[in-house]
């Protein structure tokens, strides 16, 4: 990010106070802020006037003329900056160093001379030319201009530091979010690395065992396994996939398992046409299906059915993976490691979609479990950015 992008554009002095940062920058707001700032600036100069001016004058005689002059000076500075930024294509906001200092001193000097001369005209009816010809008035104007320019310099430096801190904080948050996404993806890849070799070896062993006695089943299993590998490879190379392609991957996976499990495995995939092109992160649903097989259907002697469905519910797409397996029955035999996949899934959804996505684990009646993924309807999963 360049210095030009980091620098505040037309930062108003009141923005140094947190209370005044709650309203976005706009010309009506800036005008109100200029009036408030000019009134605040009039207070210390009124104090100086009372300290060094005639003691016999009441406070109002010190306050009102200085307040009028301060408002005129503030209006001149504000208008001068707007006009200069417009005529010079924003150069005053981008300028640095000596050019910025010279511009500020020139603008402040003109504004202060204008405020003092016109202020005396309004308050006392004195000719502005006569005011400007007075050597004491001119020196006073230059001193005030120097003080105002110095204050504006401090304001700008403070605004630049605040902007730099905000940019650094945003970059740190972006880096932390990218790290969390990469960690979730790395854990998913590690989980896949544990599952896929086991699935590969079992499938090939089943194909070998079927070649002799049941060659047709062996051929069918091998063909579906090739479909699964093709879909899995395509998904692993993409940042996003559709529900249709993920359904194809799951169907190929379950077809391979169905050859081995036979009648113990039945499945149904119900994705309506309007959601077939809904985009999700790759390999988002398959770990849930694998978990349902390993901890739901396989421990159950008679097996069961898996249903993958998707529906629009409000502002979310609800994807359900339901099974009629062992469920949460404590007496049912279960493979070790249950819940690891769901824990990784929750973390992955949080890093991809933020708090708008969630995973719910529901118990079916009379048996089995449902994992419901609530994905925001109008948001795509965040891809993993490159981290410097």
C-alpha positions as CSV (number, residue, x, y, z in Angstrom):
1,X,0.0,0.0,0.0
2,X,1.5,3.3,-1.0
3,X,2.0,6.4,1.2
4,X,-0.5,8.2,-0.9
5,X,-3.2,5.7,-0.2
6,X,-2.4,5.6,3.5
7,X,-2.5,9.4,4.0
8,X,-5.7,10.9,5.2
9,X,-7.5,13.0,2.6
10,X,-8.6,16.4,4.0
11,X,-8.5,15.2,7.6
12,X,-10.4,17.6,9.8
13,X,-8.8,18.6,13.1
14,X,-11.8,17.5,15.1
15,X,-11.3,13.9,14.0
16,X,-8.4,13.7,16.5
17,X,-11.2,13.5,19.1
18,X,-12.8,9.9,19.0
19,X,-16.3,11.4,19.5
20,X,-16.1,13.2,16.1
21,X,-15.0,10.1,14.1
22,X,-18.4,8.4,14.3
23,X,-19.8,10.5,11.4
24,X,-18.4,9.8,7.9
25,X,-16.7,12.5,5.9
26,X,-19.2,14.8,4.0
27,X,-19.3,18.5,3.1
28,X,-22.1,19.3,5.5
29,X,-20.3,17.6,8.4
30,X,-17.0,19.4,7.5
31,X,-18.7,22.8,7.6
32,X,-20.2,22.1,11.0
33,X,-16.9,20.8,12.2
34,X,-15.2,24.0,10.9
35,X,-17.6,26.2,12.8
36,X,-17.0,24.2,16.0
37,X,-13.3,24.2,15.5
38,X,-13.3,28.0,14.9
39,X,-15.3,28.6,18.1
40,X,-12.8,26.5,20.1
41,X,-9.9,28.3,18.6
42,X,-11.4,31.6,19.6
43,X,-11.3,30.7,23.3
44,X,-7.5,30.8,23.8
45,X,-7.1,33.9,21.7
46,X,-9.8,35.6,23.8
47,X,-7.8,34.6,26.9
48,X,-4.7,36.2,25.4
49,X,-6.6,39.3,24.5
50,X,-7.9,39.7,28.1
51,X,-4.4,39.0,29.4
52,X,-2.6,41.5,27.3
53,X,-5.4,43.9,26.2
54,X,-7.2,46.7,28.0
55,X,-8.4,45.5,31.4
56,X,-11.4,47.8,31.5
57,X,-13.2,46.1,28.6
58,X,-15.8,43.5,29.6
59,X,-15.4,39.8,28.5
60,X,-17.9,40.2,25.7
61,X,-15.8,43.0,24.1
62,X,-12.9,40.6,23.9
63,X,-14.9,37.5,22.9
64,X,-17.2,38.7,20.1
65,X,-14.7,40.3,17.8
66,X,-12.2,37.4,18.2
67,X,-15.1,34.9,17.6
68,X,-16.1,36.7,14.4
69,X,-12.5,36.8,13.2
70,X,-12.0,33.1,14.1
71,X,-15.1,32.1,12.2
72,X,-14.0,34.2,9.1
73,X,-10.5,32.6,9.3
74,X,-11.9,29.1,9.6
75,X,-14.2,29.7,6.7
76,X,-11.4,31.1,4.6
77,X,-9.1,28.1,5.4
78,X,-11.9,25.6,4.7
79,X,-12.9,27.3,1.4
80,X,-9.3,27.7,0.4
81,X,-8.5,24.0,0.9
82,X,-11.6,22.9,-1.0
83,X,-10.8,25.3,-4.0
84,X,-7.1,24.4,-4.0
85,X,-7.8,20.7,-4.0
86,X,-10.2,21.1,-6.8
87,X,-8.0,23.3,-8.9
88,X,-4.8,21.4,-8.2
89,X,-6.3,17.9,-8.5
90,X,-5.8,17.2,-4.8
91,X,-2.2,18.2,-4.6
92,X,-2.6,20.1,-1.2
93,X,-3.8,16.8,0.4
94,X,-0.8,14.9,-1.1
95,X,1.9,17.4,-0.6
96,X,4.7,16.7,1.9
97,X,7.7,18.5,3.4
98,X,8.6,22.1,2.4
99,X,6.0,22.5,-0.4
100,X,3.3,21.6,2.1
101,X,4.7,24.0,4.7
102,X,4.9,26.9,2.2
103,X,1.3,26.2,1.0
104,X,0.0,26.1,4.6
105,X,1.8,29.3,5.6
106,X,0.5,31.1,2.5
107,X,-3.1,30.0,3.0
108,X,-3.0,30.7,6.8
109,X,-1.5,34.2,6.2
110,X,-4.1,35.1,3.6
111,X,-6.9,33.7,5.8
112,X,-5.8,35.5,9.0
113,X,-5.4,38.8,7.1
114,X,-8.8,38.3,5.7
115,X,-10.3,37.4,9.0
116,X,-8.8,40.4,10.9
117,X,-9.6,43.0,8.3
118,X,-13.2,41.8,7.6
119,X,-13.7,41.2,11.3
120,X,-12.8,44.8,12.1
121,X,-15.1,46.0,9.4
122,X,-18.0,44.0,10.8
123,X,-17.4,44.8,14.4
124,X,-16.1,48.4,14.3
125,X,-16.8,49.5,10.8
126,X,-13.0,50.1,10.2
127,X,-11.8,50.2,6.5
128,X,-10.0,46.9,5.8
129,X,-7.3,48.7,3.8
130,X,-6.5,50.9,6.8
131,X,-6.3,47.8,9.0
132,X,-3.9,46.0,6.7
133,X,-1.7,49.1,6.5
134,X,-1.2,49.2,10.2
135,X,2.3,47.6,11.0
136,X,1.2,46.2,14.3
137,X,-1.9,44.5,12.8
138,X,0.3,42.9,10.0
139,X,2.8,41.5,12.6
140,X,-0.1,40.3,14.7
141,X,-1.6,38.6,11.6
142,X,1.7,36.8,10.8
143,X,2.1,35.6,14.3
144,X,-1.5,34.2,14.4
145,X,-0.9,32.7,11.0
146,X,2.3,30.9,12.2
147,X,0.5,29.6,15.3
148,X,-2.5,28.3,13.2
149,X,-0.2,26.7,10.6
150,X,1.8,25.0,13.4
151,X,-1.5,23.7,14.9
152,X,-2.6,22.4,11.6
153,X,0.8,20.7,11.1
154,X,0.4,18.9,14.4
155,X,-3.2,17.9,13.5
156,X,-2.1,16.5,10.1
157,X,0.8,14.6,11.6
158,X,-1.5,13.1,14.3
159,X,-4.0,12.2,11.6
160,X,-1.3,10.5,9.5
161,X,-0.1,8.5,12.5
162,X,-3.6,7.4,13.3
163,X,-4.2,6.4,9.6
164,X,-0.9,4.5,9.6
165,X,-1.9,2.6,12.8
166,X,-5.3,1.8,11.3
167,X,-3.7,0.4,8.2
168,X,-1.2,-1.6,10.2
169,X,-4.0,-3.0,12.3
170,X,-6.1,-3.9,9.2
171,X,-3.1,-5.7,7.7
172,X,-2.5,-7.6,10.9
173,X,-6.1,-8.7,11.0
174,X,-6.0,-9.7,7.4
175,X,-2.8,-11.7,8.0
176,X,-4.4,-13.4,11.0
177,X,-7.5,-14.2,9.0
178,X,-5.4,-15.6,6.2
179,X,-3.4,-17.7,8.6
180,X,-6.6,-19.1,10.1
181,X,-7.9,-20.0,6.7
182,X,-4.7,-21.7,5.7
183,X,-4.6,-23.6,9.0
184,X,-8.2,-24.8,8.5
185,X,-7.3,-25.9,4.9
186,X,-4.1,-27.6,6.1
187,X,-6.0,-29.6,8.7
188,X,-8.5,-30.6,6.0
189,X,-5.7,-31.7,3.7
190,X,-4.2,-33.7,6.6
191,X,-7.6,-35.3,7.3
192,X,-7.9,-36.2,3.6
193,X,-4.4,-37.6,3.5
194,X,-5.4,-39.9,6.3
195,X,-8.7,-41.0,4.7
196,X,-7.8,-41.3,1.0
197,X,-5.0,-43.9,1.3
198,X,-7.2,-46.1,3.5
199,X,-10.1,-45.7,1.0
200,X,-7.8,-46.3,-2.0
201,X,-6.3,-49.5,-0.5
202,X,-9.6,-50.9,0.5
203,X,-11.2,-50.2,-2.9
204,X,-8.3,-51.7,-4.8
205,X,-8.3,-54.8,-2.5
206,X,-12.1,-55.2,-3.1
207,X,-11.6,-54.9,-6.9
208,X,-8.9,-57.6,-6.8
209,X,-11.1,-59.9,-4.7
210,X,-14.1,-59.4,-7.2
211,X,-12.2,-59.9,-10.5
212,X,-12.4,-63.7,-10.3
213,X,-15.8,-64.5,-8.9
214,X,-17.7,-61.3,-10.0
215,X,-15.9,-59.5,-12.8
216,X,-19.0,-57.3,-13.6
217,X,-19.1,-56.0,-10.1
218,X,-15.3,-55.5,-10.1
219,X,-15.6,-53.5,-13.4
220,X,-18.5,-51.4,-12.0
221,X,-16.5,-50.7,-8.9
222,X,-13.4,-49.7,-10.8
223,X,-15.4,-47.4,-13.1
224,X,-17.1,-45.6,-10.3
225,X,-13.7,-45.3,-8.5
226,X,-12.2,-43.7,-11.6
227,X,-15.2,-41.2,-11.6
228,X,-14.5,-40.5,-7.9
229,X,-10.8,-39.9,-8.6
230,X,-11.6,-37.6,-11.5
231,X,-14.1,-35.5,-9.5
232,X,-11.8,-35.5,-6.4
233,X,-8.8,-34.2,-8.5
234,X,-11.0,-31.5,-10.1
235,X,-12.2,-30.3,-6.7
236,X,-8.7,-30.3,-5.1
237,X,-7.6,-27.8,-7.9
238,X,-10.4,-25.4,-7.4
239,X,-11.1,-22.6,-4.9
240,X,-14.8,-23.1,-5.3
241,X,-17.1,-25.8,-6.6
242,X,-20.9,-26.1,-7.2
243,X,-23.3,-28.2,-5.2
244,X,-23.8,-30.2,-8.4
245,X,-20.1,-31.1,-8.7
246,X,-19.9,-31.9,-5.0
247,X,-23.0,-34.1,-5.4
248,X,-21.3,-35.9,-8.3
249,X,-18.2,-36.5,-6.1
250,X,-20.3,-37.8,-3.2
251,X,-22.4,-40.1,-5.5
252,X,-19.2,-41.6,-7.0
253,X,-17.8,-42.1,-3.5
254,X,-21.0,-43.8,-2.2
255,X,-21.3,-46.0,-5.3
256,X,-17.8,-47.4,-4.6
257,X,-18.7,-48.1,-1.0
258,X,-22.0,-49.6,-2.1
259,X,-20.2,-52.3,-4.0
260,X,-18.4,-53.3,-0.8
261,X,-21.3,-52.8,1.6
262,X,-24.1,-54.1,-0.6
263,X,-27.6,-53.7,0.7
264,X,-26.2,-52.2,4.0
265,X,-25.7,-48.9,2.2
266,X,-28.5,-46.9,0.5
267,X,-28.3,-43.3,-0.4
268,X,-30.2,-40.5,-2.0
269,X,-29.1,-37.0,-3.2
270,X,-31.7,-34.3,-3.4
271,X,-30.4,-31.0,-4.7
272,X,-33.0,-28.8,-6.5
273,X,-32.2,-27.2,-9.8
274,X,-32.0,-23.7,-8.4
275,X,-29.2,-24.7,-6.0
276,X,-27.2,-26.9,-8.3
277,X,-25.0,-23.9,-9.3
278,X,-24.7,-22.6,-5.7
279,X,-20.9,-22.3,-5.0
280,X,-19.3,-23.7,-1.9
281,X,-15.7,-24.6,-0.9
282,X,-14.3,-27.8,-2.3
283,X,-14.5,-31.0,-0.3
284,X,-16.9,-29.4,2.2
285,X,-19.5,-32.2,2.3
286,X,-17.6,-35.4,1.6
287,X,-15.9,-35.4,5.1
288,X,-19.3,-35.3,6.7
289,X,-20.5,-38.2,4.5
290,X,-17.4,-40.2,5.4
291,X,-18.1,-39.5,9.0
292,X,-21.7,-40.7,8.7
293,X,-20.4,-44.0,7.0
294,X,-17.7,-44.6,9.5
295,X,-19.5,-43.7,12.7
296,X,-23.1,-44.2,11.7
297,X,-23.7,-47.0,9.2
298,X,-20.7,-49.3,9.5
299,X,-21.1,-49.9,13.2
300,X,-24.7,-50.9,12.6
301,X,-25.2,-54.5,11.5
302,X,-28.1,-53.8,9.1
303,X,-26.5,-50.6,7.8
304,X,-28.8,-47.7,6.8
305,X,-29.5,-44.9,4.4
306,X,-27.7,-41.6,3.8
307,X,-29.6,-38.6,2.4
308,X,-27.9,-35.5,1.1
309,X,-30.3,-32.6,0.6
310,X,-30.2,-28.8,0.1
311,X,-32.9,-26.2,0.6
312,X,-33.1,-22.4,0.9
313,X,-34.1,-21.3,4.4
314,X,-34.3,-17.5,4.7
315,X,-31.0,-16.0,3.9
316,X,-29.1,-19.3,4.2
317,X,-28.8,-22.5,2.1
318,X,-29.3,-25.5,4.5
319,X,-27.3,-28.6,3.4
320,X,-28.3,-31.7,5.4
321,X,-26.4,-35.0,5.5
322,X,-28.7,-37.4,7.3
323,X,-28.2,-41.0,8.2
324,X,-30.2,-43.8,9.8
325,X,-27.1,-45.2,11.5
326,X,-26.1,-45.8,15.1
327,X,-26.6,-42.2,16.1
328,X,-25.5,-41.2,19.6
329,X,-26.3,-44.6,21.2
330,X,-23.6,-45.1,23.7
331,X,-23.8,-48.9,23.5
332,X,-23.3,-49.0,19.8
333,X,-19.8,-49.8,18.6
334,X,-18.1,-46.8,17.2
335,X,-14.7,-46.2,15.5
336,X,-12.2,-43.9,17.3
337,X,-11.8,-40.4,16.2
338,X,-15.5,-39.4,15.9
339,X,-16.0,-35.6,16.0
340,X,-12.6,-34.7,14.6
341,X,-14.0,-34.2,11.2
342,X,-16.9,-32.0,12.5
343,X,-14.5,-29.9,14.6
344,X,-12.3,-29.2,11.5
345,X,-15.5,-28.5,9.5
346,X,-16.7,-25.9,12.0
347,X,-13.3,-24.2,12.0
348,X,-13.2,-24.3,8.2
349,X,-16.6,-22.7,7.9
350,X,-15.7,-20.0,10.4
351,X,-12.6,-19.1,8.4
352,X,-14.4,-19.2,5.0
353,X,-17.7,-17.5,5.8
354,X,-17.3,-15.9,9.2
355,X,-20.0,-16.1,11.9
356,X,-22.8,-16.2,9.3
357,X,-22.2,-19.9,8.7
358,X,-22.7,-22.7,11.2
359,X,-22.8,-26.5,11.7
360,X,-25.6,-28.1,13.7
361,X,-25.6,-31.7,14.9
362,X,-29.2,-33.1,15.2
363,X,-30.4,-36.5,16.4
364,X,-32.9,-38.2,14.1
365,X,-36.0,-40.0,15.1
366,X,-36.0,-43.0,15.5
367,X,-32.3,-43.4,14.8
368,X,-29.3,-41.8,13.2
369,X,-27.9,-38.3,13.0
370,X,-28.2,-35.2,10.8
371,X,-25.5,-32.7,10.2
372,X,-26.9,-29.4,9.0
373,X,-24.7,-26.8,7.4
374,X,-26.1,-23.3,7.2
375,X,-24.3,-21.4,4.5
376,X,-25.1,-17.7,3.7
377,X,-27.1,-17.5,0.5
378,X,-25.4,-14.4,-1.0
379,X,-21.8,-15.0,0.0
380,X,-19.1,-17.1,-1.7
381,X,-16.5,-18.8,0.4
382,X,-13.4,-16.7,1.0
383,X,-10.5,-18.0,-1.1
384,X,-7.1,-18.3,0.6
385,X,-5.0,-15.1,-0.2
386,X,-1.3,-15.2,-0.7
387,X,0.5,-14.1,2.5
388,X,3.7,-12.0,2.1
